[in-house]
Amino acid sequence: MAKQHLFSIFIVEDDPWYGQLLRHHLSLNPDYDIKLFTTAKDCLSSLHLLPDVICMDFGLPDMTGDKLLAKIKEINNQIPVVIISGQEEIAVAVDLLKAGARDYIIKDDHAKDLIWRSIINIRENVHLKQEVEALKVQLETKYNFEKTIIGQSEALKKAFRLIEKAIHSNINVSITGETGTGKEVVAKAIHYNSERRKKSFVAVNMAAIPKELIESELFGHEKGAFTGAINQKKGKFEEADGGTLFFWMKSESWN
């Protein structure tokens, strides 16, 4: 049976009592692997261990929290960082959050519980990202066009060559054919086998959009731009930015 991966947490705290308090509190969850550091230097030298989250005091003896945060982000921008500080100035918190901190928690009687909740949220977010990556891999396998589109006819071989060209370019592609012949399958095969697979595949049924709403659907609109625009809306072009935008309609809709 495979060993369960423990969720790795670095605590960087120069106050021995407070550091041990946090370590004990978080270790109540047996899924957590806690490592305690008293200096920024020791934390930085251990980043190769790839912690899942770092909880650090703002006022460390060898480096301030903003500088340590910057160094962590420079080495590995993917590690979430929670700042724990005695400073209650909103401007300090805002600056650290803008610099990439995931959370800013005031060191008071409620801090350890807030840290616990923050780590749960971060862990759930990590799991969601892992699930999304796994789904992307499944999609890439599913839309391997040579396995998805089965056949050895000359017409299909020609289609495979055209798909291969489309995969390695950013040109606009026109896919025509009768209803049910697999136009969207071809479009997804191109998308999920190209560099664009890391971004969205957005399919748009043009026949389902009233002509007076086409501009809003494709380009989006701001709140209050027209009567009924009660919220800001992303357009399909923005949704598919860096990915693939697939316009389609049934052949009978062209008449």
One Martini backbone bead per residue (centre of mass of N, CA, C, O) as a GRO file, in nm:
protein
  255
    1MET     BB    1   0.096   0.036   0.024
    2ALA     BB    2   0.081   0.360  -0.018
    3LYS     BB    3   0.217   0.635   0.100
    4GLN     BB    4   0.113   0.907   0.250
    5HIS     BB    5   0.103   1.234   0.185
    6LEU     BB    6   0.234   1.489   0.350
    7PHE     BB    7   0.171   1.802   0.475
    8SER     BB    8   0.395   2.063   0.435
    9ILE     BB    9   0.520   2.264   0.716
   10PHE     BB   10   0.648   2.584   0.771
   11ILE     BB   11   0.797   2.731   1.062
   12VAL     BB   12   0.877   3.085   1.125
   13GLU     BB   13   1.015   3.126   1.459
   14ASP     BB   14   1.193   3.297   1.724
   15ASP     BB   15   0.984   3.209   1.931
   16PRO     BB   16   0.990   2.925   2.104
   17TRP     BB   17   0.708   2.914   2.232
   18TYR     BB   18   0.535   2.986   1.978
   19GLY     BB   19   0.646   2.770   1.790
   20GLN     BB   20   0.553   2.525   1.967
   21LEU     BB   21   0.256   2.595   1.967
   22LEU     BB   22   0.210   2.567   1.661
   23ARG     BB   23   0.319   2.285   1.629
   24HIS     BB   24   0.117   2.145   1.815
   25HIS     BB   25  -0.148   2.239   1.685
   26LEU     BB   26  -0.089   2.123   1.390
   27SER     BB   27  -0.015   1.820   1.488
   28LEU     BB   28  -0.315   1.726   1.533
   29ASN     BB   29  -0.265   1.670   1.238
   30PRO     BB   30  -0.146   1.373   1.092
   31ASP     BB   31  -0.102   1.506   0.787
   32TYR     BB   32   0.123   1.675   0.919
   33ASP     BB   33   0.445   1.825   0.841
   34ILE     BB   34   0.660   1.971   1.079
   35LYS     BB   35   0.875   2.262   1.050
   36LEU     BB   36   1.116   2.436   1.256
   37PHE     BB   37   1.216   2.782   1.246
   38THR     BB   38   1.428   3.076   1.354
   39THR     BB   39   1.522   3.149   1.054
   40ALA     BB   40   1.548   3.255   0.734
   41LYS     BB   41   1.796   3.096   0.645
   42ASP     BB   42   1.690   2.809   0.716
   43CYS     BB   43   1.448   2.819   0.530
   44LEU     BB   44   1.594   2.869   0.257
   45SER     BB   45   1.783   2.606   0.282
   46SER     BB   46   1.488   2.420   0.272
   47LEU     BB   47   1.323   2.456  -0.005
   48HIS     BB   48   1.396   2.177  -0.145
   49LEU     BB   49   1.151   2.030   0.021
   50LEU     BB   50   0.879   2.146  -0.064
   51PRO     BB   51   0.662   2.307   0.069
   52ASP     BB   52   0.313   2.373   0.096
   53VAL     BB   53   0.375   2.574   0.346
   54ILE     BB   54   0.435   2.907   0.494
   55CYS     BB   55   0.485   3.012   0.836
   56MET     BB   56   0.558   3.357   0.921
   57ASP     BB   57   0.728   3.581   1.078
   58PHE     BB   58   0.791   3.917   1.043
   59GLY     BB   59   1.005   3.944   1.307
   60LEU     BB   60   1.298   3.861   1.228
   61PRO     BB   61   1.639   3.875   1.305
   62ASP     BB   62   1.758   3.847   0.982
   63MET     BB   63   1.458   3.919   0.858
   64THR     BB   64   1.211   4.050   0.702
   65GLY     BB   65   0.912   3.952   0.573
   66ASP     BB   66   0.930   4.091   0.292
   67LYS     BB   67   1.210   3.972   0.215
   68LEU     BB   68   1.143   3.672   0.247
   69LEU     BB   69   0.911   3.663   0.050
   70ALA     BB   70   1.077   3.748  -0.199
   71LYS     BB   71   1.275   3.504  -0.188
   72ILE     BB   72   1.071   3.280  -0.212
   73LYS     BB   73   0.947   3.376  -0.487
   74GLU     BB   74   1.216   3.358  -0.642
   75ILE     BB   75   1.252   3.045  -0.599
   76ASN     BB   76   0.920   2.983  -0.528
   77ASN     BB   77   0.604   3.084  -0.643
   78GLN     BB   78   0.414   2.827  -0.531
   79ILE     BB   79   0.446   2.902  -0.235
   80PRO     BB   80   0.261   2.943   0.030
   81VAL     BB   81   0.215   3.244   0.239
   82VAL     BB   82   0.203   3.304   0.593
   83ILE     BB   83   0.151   3.586   0.789
   84ILE     BB   84   0.284   3.666   1.119
   85SER     BB   85   0.171   3.952   1.318
   86GLY     BB   86   0.185   4.240   1.539
   87GLN     BB   87   0.090   4.407   1.309
   88GLU     BB   88  -0.207   4.632   1.244
   89GLU     BB   89  -0.136   4.751   0.979
   90ILE     BB   90  -0.293   4.768   0.681
   91ALA     BB   91  -0.063   4.850   0.486
   92VAL     BB   92   0.117   4.605   0.542
   93ALA     BB   93  -0.081   4.385   0.456
   94VAL     BB   94  -0.131   4.483   0.168
   95ASP     BB   95   0.161   4.468   0.067
   96LEU     BB   96   0.196   4.159   0.117
   97LEU     BB   97  -0.039   4.064  -0.061
   98LYS     BB   98   0.071   4.196  -0.321
   99ALA     BB   99   0.351   4.022  -0.297
  100GLY     BB  100   0.204   3.709  -0.231
  101ALA     BB  101   0.050   3.661   0.008
  102ARG     BB  102  -0.207   3.459   0.127
  103ASP     BB  103  -0.176   3.564   0.434
  104TYR     BB  104  -0.284   3.775   0.726
  105ILE     BB  105  -0.189   3.743   1.076
  106ILE     BB  106  -0.264   3.827   1.386
  107LYS     BB  107  -0.091   3.819   1.695
  108ASP     BB  108  -0.320   3.644   1.886
  109ASP     BB  109  -0.560   3.448   2.037
  110HIS     BB  110  -0.664   3.364   1.724
  111ALA     BB  111  -0.429   3.272   1.539
  112LYS     BB  112  -0.419   2.955   1.541
  113ASP     BB  113  -0.706   2.925   1.414
  114LEU     BB  114  -0.651   3.089   1.154
  115ILE     BB  115  -0.421   2.913   1.054
  116TRP     BB  116  -0.578   2.653   1.030
  117ARG     BB  117  -0.782   2.761   0.817
  118SER     BB  118  -0.578   2.854   0.605
  119ILE     BB  119  -0.455   2.572   0.552
  120ILE     BB  120  -0.710   2.435   0.457
  121ASN     BB  121  -0.754   2.620   0.211
  122ILE     BB  122  -0.484   2.558   0.074
  123ARG     BB  123  -0.519   2.252   0.051
  124GLU     BB  124  -0.775   2.259  -0.124
  125ASN     BB  125  -0.639   2.413  -0.356
  126VAL     BB  126  -0.426   2.199  -0.422
  127HIS     BB  127  -0.626   1.972  -0.489
  128LEU     BB  128  -0.765   2.118  -0.724
  129LYS     BB  129  -0.513   2.146  -0.901
  130GLN     BB  130  -0.457   1.841  -0.922
  131GLU     BB  131  -0.727   1.770  -1.056
  132VAL     BB  132  -0.694   1.948  -1.305
  133GLU     BB  133  -0.434   1.816  -1.410
  134ALA     BB  134  -0.555   1.532  -1.438
  135LEU     BB  135  -0.777   1.614  -1.641
  136LYS     BB  136  -0.586   1.715  -1.861
  137VAL     BB  137  -0.450   1.445  -1.913
  138GLN     BB  138  -0.710   1.297  -1.993
  139LEU     BB  139  -0.776   1.481  -2.235
  140GLU     BB  140  -0.520   1.434  -2.396
  141THR     BB  141  -0.576   1.131  -2.430
  142LYS     BB  142  -0.865   1.145  -2.549
  143TYR     BB  143  -0.744   1.362  -2.789
  144ASN     BB  144  -0.594   1.154  -2.949
  145PHE     BB  145  -0.651   1.149  -3.278
  146GLU     BB  146  -0.539   0.855  -3.357
  147LYS     BB  147  -0.759   0.727  -3.145
  148THR     BB  148  -1.030   0.882  -3.193
  149ILE     BB  149  -0.972   0.865  -3.507
  150ILE     BB  150  -1.087   0.607  -3.698
  151GLY     BB  151  -0.871   0.515  -3.970
  152GLN     BB  152  -0.725   0.446  -4.330
  153SER     BB  153  -0.801   0.645  -4.516
  154GLU     BB  154  -0.707   0.892  -4.727
  155ALA     BB  155  -0.887   1.111  -4.603
  156LEU     BB  156  -0.783   1.073  -4.307
  157LYS     BB  157  -0.483   1.113  -4.360
  158LYS     BB  158  -0.521   1.403  -4.456
  159ALA     BB  159  -0.648   1.505  -4.193
  160PHE     BB  160  -0.405   1.442  -4.010
  161ARG     BB  161  -0.209   1.637  -4.152
  162LEU     BB  162  -0.376   1.893  -4.095
  163ILE     BB  163  -0.381   1.869  -3.789
  164GLU     BB  164  -0.073   1.879  -3.748
  165LYS     BB  165  -0.043   2.166  -3.859
  166ALA     BB  166  -0.239   2.307  -3.658
  167ILE     BB  167  -0.088   2.236  -3.392
  168HIS     BB  168   0.187   2.410  -3.505
  169SER     BB  169  -0.019   2.657  -3.505
  170ASN     BB  170  -0.209   2.995  -3.524
  171ILE     BB  171  -0.421   2.943  -3.719
  172ASN     BB  172  -0.702   2.952  -3.879
  173VAL     BB  173  -0.974   2.710  -3.864
  174SER     BB  174  -1.162   2.512  -4.098
  175ILE     BB  175  -1.455   2.308  -4.025
  176THR     BB  176  -1.613   2.072  -4.231
  177GLY     BB  177  -1.947   1.918  -4.224
  178GLU     BB  178  -2.159   1.709  -4.132
  179THR     BB  179  -2.368   1.611  -3.912
  180GLY     BB  180  -2.169   1.393  -3.704
  181THR     BB  181  -1.849   1.398  -3.813
  182GLY     BB  182  -1.650   1.560  -3.592
  183LYS     BB  183  -1.567   1.867  -3.552
  184GLU     BB  184  -1.517   1.889  -3.240
  185VAL     BB  185  -1.311   1.664  -3.222
  186VAL     BB  186  -1.101   1.806  -3.397
  187ALA     BB  187  -1.076   2.066  -3.230
  188LYS     BB  188  -0.983   1.917  -2.967
  189ALA     BB  189  -0.737   1.778  -3.089
  190ILE     BB  190  -0.587   2.036  -3.148
  191HIS     BB  191  -0.585   2.161  -2.866
  192TYR     BB  192  -0.478   1.897  -2.684
  193ASN     BB  193  -0.201   1.891  -2.885
  194SER     BB  194  -0.123   2.172  -2.798
  195GLU     BB  195  -0.008   2.453  -2.629
  196ARG     BB  196  -0.318   2.541  -2.561
  197ARG     BB  197  -0.408   2.322  -2.337
  198LYS     BB  198  -0.357   2.517  -2.079
  199LYS     BB  199  -0.607   2.634  -2.189
  200SER     BB  200  -0.904   2.718  -2.312
  201PHE     BB  201  -1.205   2.560  -2.433
  202VAL     BB  202  -1.434   2.744  -2.647
  203ALA     BB  203  -1.769   2.696  -2.719
  204VAL     BB  204  -1.977   2.841  -2.992
  205ASN     BB  205  -2.319   2.883  -3.056
  206MET     BB  206  -2.430   3.095  -3.294
  207ALA     BB  207  -2.739   3.008  -3.325
  208ALA     BB  208  -2.802   3.081  -3.001
  209ILE     BB  209  -2.746   3.389  -3.078
  210PRO     BB  210  -2.860   3.680  -3.078
  211LYS     BB  211  -2.768   3.945  -3.269
  212GLU     BB  212  -2.788   4.163  -3.027
  213LEU     BB  213  -2.569   3.968  -2.841
  214ILE     BB  214  -2.296   3.908  -2.978
  215GLU     BB  215  -2.105   4.129  -2.873
  216SER     BB  216  -2.134   4.057  -2.570
  217GLU     BB  217  -2.045   3.758  -2.589
  218LEU     BB  218  -1.758   3.809  -2.724
  219PHE     BB  219  -1.664   4.097  -2.551
  220GLY     BB  220  -1.846   4.193  -2.351
  221HIS     BB  221  -1.926   4.380  -2.037
  222GLU     BB  222  -2.023   4.636  -1.845
  223LYS     BB  223  -2.157   4.768  -1.591
  224GLY     BB  224  -2.420   4.958  -1.735
  225ALA     BB  225  -2.398   4.961  -2.056
  226PHE     BB  226  -2.696   4.849  -2.033
  227THR     BB  227  -2.994   4.735  -2.024
  228GLY     BB  228  -2.940   4.465  -1.788
  229ALA     BB  229  -2.639   4.534  -1.692
  230ILE     BB  230  -2.567   4.421  -1.370
  231ASN     BB  231  -2.297   4.290  -1.479
  232GLN     BB  232  -2.003   4.181  -1.540
  233LYS     BB  233  -1.877   4.046  -1.863
  234LYS     BB  234  -1.729   3.799  -2.017
  235GLY     BB  235  -1.584   3.717  -2.302
  236LYS     BB  236  -1.493   3.471  -2.518
  237PHE     BB  237  -1.214   3.584  -2.585
  238GLU     BB  238  -1.118   3.601  -2.287
  239GLU     BB  239  -1.165   3.303  -2.206
  240ALA     BB  240  -0.965   3.203  -2.465
  241ASP     BB  241  -0.705   3.313  -2.383
  242GLY     BB  242  -0.452   3.109  -2.525
  243GLY     BB  243  -0.649   2.926  -2.670
  244THR     BB  244  -0.973   2.810  -2.783
  245LEU     BB  245  -1.204   2.917  -3.041
  246PHE     BB  246  -1.527   2.761  -3.110
  247PHE     BB  247  -1.717   2.790  -3.389
  248TRP     BB  248  -2.069   2.693  -3.424
  249MET     BB  249  -2.300   2.528  -3.665
  250LYS     BB  250  -2.549   2.419  -3.823
  251SER     BB  251  -2.600   2.383  -4.155
  252GLU     BB  252  -2.907   2.484  -4.147
  253SER     BB  253  -2.820   2.776  -4.024
  254TRP     BB  254  -2.698   2.908  -4.294
  255ASN     BB  255  -2.981   2.983  -4.449
   0.00000   0.00000   0.00000
